[in-house]
């Protein structure tokens, strides 16, 4: 088990087993985000895809999701769509 200081959770936690995204962003995620933090992003990303009716293979949707991932994991957070109502 590898431990990282998760920038999202602001604590030491179990690190990811592999780089979950290609390139420099994927490396930053692998080095600085825990499994728990990544799972939080995956849940948020799923909500964004569903609420915004995105097709992740479309370049515009992918660019939006990458920008939101950076904000969620390393910035001030990614906002939920205005219409989103939690269950």
C-alpha positions in Angstrom: 0.0 0.0 0.0 1.3 3.5 -0.8 0.4 6.5 1.2 0.0 10.0 -0.2 -0.9 13.3 1.4 -4.2 13.8 -0.4 -4.6 17.5 -1.4 -8.4 17.0 -1.7 -9.0 15.4 1.8 -6.0 17.3 3.4 -4.8 14.1 5.1 -2.5 11.1 4.6 -4.5 8.3 2.9 -4.0 5.2 0.7 -2.7 6.2 -2.7 -4.0 5.1 -6.1 -2.6 1.8 -7.5 -2.0 3.3 -11.0 -2.2 6.7 -12.8 -5.9 7.1 -13.6 -5.6 9.6 -16.4 -2.9 10.2 -19.0 -0.2 12.9 -19.1 0.9 15.4 -16.6 -2.6 15.8 -15.0 -2.7 12.0 -14.4 0.7 12.1 -12.8 -0.4 14.9 -10.5 -3.5 12.9 -9.5 -1.4 9.8 -8.9 1.1 11.7 -6.7 -1.3 13.9 -4.8 -4.8 12.3 -4.6 -5.9 9.3 -2.5 -8.2 6.5 -3.6 -11.0 8.0 -1.5 -10.4 11.4 -3.1 -10.4 9.9 -6.6 -13.7 8.1 -5.8 -15.2 11.4 -4.8 -14.2 12.8 -8.1 -15.6 9.8 -10.0 -19.0 10.3 -8.3 -19.0 14.0 -9.0 -18.0 13.4 -12.6 -20.8 10.9 -13.0 -23.3 13.6 -11.7 -21.8 16.2 -14.1 -22.2 13.8 -17.1 -25.8 12.9 -16.2 -27.0 16.3 -15.2 -25.4 18.0 -18.2 -26.3 15.2 -20.6 -22.6 14.9 -21.7 -21.2 12.4 -24.1 -17.7 11.8 -22.8 -16.3 10.9 -26.2 -17.1 14.3 -27.6 -14.0 16.7 -27.5 -16.0 19.6 -26.0 -17.4 17.4 -23.2 -13.9 15.9 -22.5 -12.4 19.3 -22.2 -15.2 20.4 -19.8 -14.6 17.3 -17.7 -10.8 17.8 -17.6 -11.3 21.4 -16.5 -13.8 20.3 -13.8 -11.4 17.6 -12.6 -8.6 20.1 -12.1 -11.0 22.4 -10.2 -12.4 19.6 -8.1 -9.1 18.0 -7.2 -6.7 20.9 -7.1 -8.7 24.1 -7.2 -11.6 25.6 -5.3 -14.0 22.8 -6.3 -16.3 22.1 -9.1 -19.9 23.4 -8.8 -22.9 21.3 -9.2 -25.4 22.3 -12.0 -28.1 24.7 -10.9 -30.8 22.1 -11.6 -29.1 19.4 -9.5 -31.2 18.1 -6.6 -29.5 15.5 -4.4 -31.5 12.4 -3.5 
